[in-house]
Structures are given as structure tokens and as C-alpha cells.
Amino acid sequence: MPGGTVIERTLNNETLRVDTGCVVAFESHIDFDVEASGGLKSMIFGGEGIFLATLRGTGKVWLQSMPIRKLVQALAPYGANSRKEASSLLGTLLKS
């Protein structure tokens, strides 16, 4: 199940750049590419992903409003294993 709401959008000879995790599907005649999201500074401090999906052409695309990785991050503190992982040696090393 995708994270958030699935949105159907019709492109009319347009270009759409979105987080790679937001792309659910697109029609076969839509050009799809993955490009760097910007300069090094924006990649590190921008708070978004390092790459963006670029969809070009005419046709339908389906996007989700919340990428799966952000959904997992939002739900992780409430999971049954959250205390176990936080207290593990690996969890401690990852937090450092």
C-alpha cells in the first residue's frame, strides 16, 4: 500500500520533477529519468532526497503524496520494536 494519497495527473507535453519515492506508475509513452536534485549544498541541507524523478511528455502519471521512506520514518517511533532497536548495540551506534 502506498504512503499517503495516490494522485492521478495528466501531463500535456509537460515536465514534472518529484521525489523519486512519490512515483507510483506512469504510462509507457512518458519519458522517465532520475536526476540530481541540485548542487551539493542543497543535497546535504535541503531536507529532501538527493535525486528527483523527471517525468516528461503527454500522458498519465500516478504519484503518492508521502514517499514510503517518509511513511516508515513517521511510523517507526510507534512500532513494537522501537524500544528494542533503540537499546541494541547497532541502534546505539547508528544514533552516534
C-alpha positions as CSV (number, residue, x, y, z in Angstrom):
1,M,0.0,0.0,0.0
2,P,1.4,3.4,-0.9
3,G,2.0,6.1,1.6
4,G,-0.4,9.0,1.7
5,T,-2.9,9.6,-1.1
6,V,-2.5,8.5,-4.7
7,I,-2.9,11.3,-7.2
8,E,-3.5,10.9,-10.9
9,R,-2.1,13.7,-13.0
10,T,-2.3,14.1,-16.8
11,L,0.7,15.8,-18.4
12,N,0.2,17.7,-21.7
13,N,3.7,17.9,-23.2
14,E,4.9,19.0,-19.7
15,T,7.8,18.2,-17.4
16,L,7.2,17.2,-13.8
17,R,10.0,16.8,-11.2
18,V,9.1,15.0,-8.0
19,D,10.8,13.0,-5.2
20,T,11.7,9.5,-6.6
21,G,9.7,7.9,-3.8
22,C,6.5,9.6,-4.9
23,V,6.3,7.9,-8.4
24,V,3.8,5.1,-8.3
25,A,3.3,4.5,-12.1
26,F,3.2,6.2,-15.5
27,E,2.1,5.4,-19.0
28,S,4.6,3.8,-21.3
29,H,5.0,6.9,-23.5
30,I,6.0,9.1,-20.6
31,D,9.8,9.7,-20.5
32,F,11.2,8.9,-17.1
33,D,14.6,9.9,-15.8
34,V,16.3,10.3,-12.4
35,E,18.4,13.4,-12.0
36,A,20.4,15.0,-9.1
37,S,18.2,17.4,-7.2
38,G,20.7,20.3,-7.3
39,G,24.0,21.3,-6.0
40,L,25.9,19.6,-3.2
41,K,24.7,22.2,-0.7
42,S,21.0,21.7,-1.4
43,M,21.5,17.9,-1.4
44,I,23.0,18.0,2.1
45,F,21.0,20.7,3.7
46,G,17.8,20.8,1.6
47,G,15.9,18.1,3.6
48,E,14.8,16.3,0.5
49,G,16.2,13.3,-1.4
50,I,19.4,13.5,-3.4
51,F,17.6,12.6,-6.6
52,L,14.4,13.7,-8.3
53,A,12.4,11.8,-10.8
54,T,11.7,13.7,-14.0
55,L,8.6,12.7,-16.0
56,R,8.2,14.3,-19.5
57,G,5.6,14.1,-22.2
58,T,1.9,13.6,-22.6
59,G,0.0,11.0,-20.7
60,K,-1.0,10.0,-17.2
61,V,1.2,9.6,-14.1
62,W,0.3,8.4,-10.7
63,L,2.0,9.9,-7.6
64,Q,1.8,9.3,-3.9
65,S,1.7,12.2,-1.5
66,M,4.1,10.6,1.0
67,P,7.1,8.5,-0.1
68,I,7.3,5.2,1.6
69,R,10.6,6.1,3.3
70,K,8.9,9.1,5.0
71,L,5.9,7.0,6.0
72,V,8.3,4.4,7.6
73,Q,10.1,7.3,9.4
74,A,6.9,8.7,10.7
75,L,5.6,5.3,12.0
76,A,8.9,3.9,13.3
77,P,8.7,5.5,16.8
78,Y,5.3,3.8,17.4
79,G,6.4,0.3,16.3
80,A,6.5,-2.6,18.6
81,N,10.3,-3.0,18.1
82,S,11.2,0.7,18.6
83,R,12.4,0.2,22.1
84,K,14.3,-3.0,21.3
85,E,16.1,-1.4,18.3
86,A,16.9,1.8,20.3
87,S,18.6,-0.2,23.1
88,S,20.6,-2.5,20.8
89,L,24.3,-2.1,20.2
90,L,23.6,-1.4,16.5
91,G,20.9,1.2,17.4
92,T,23.3,2.9,19.7
93,L,26.0,3.0,17.0
94,L,23.6,4.4,14.4
95,K,22.4,7.2,16.7
96,S,26.0,8.3,17.2
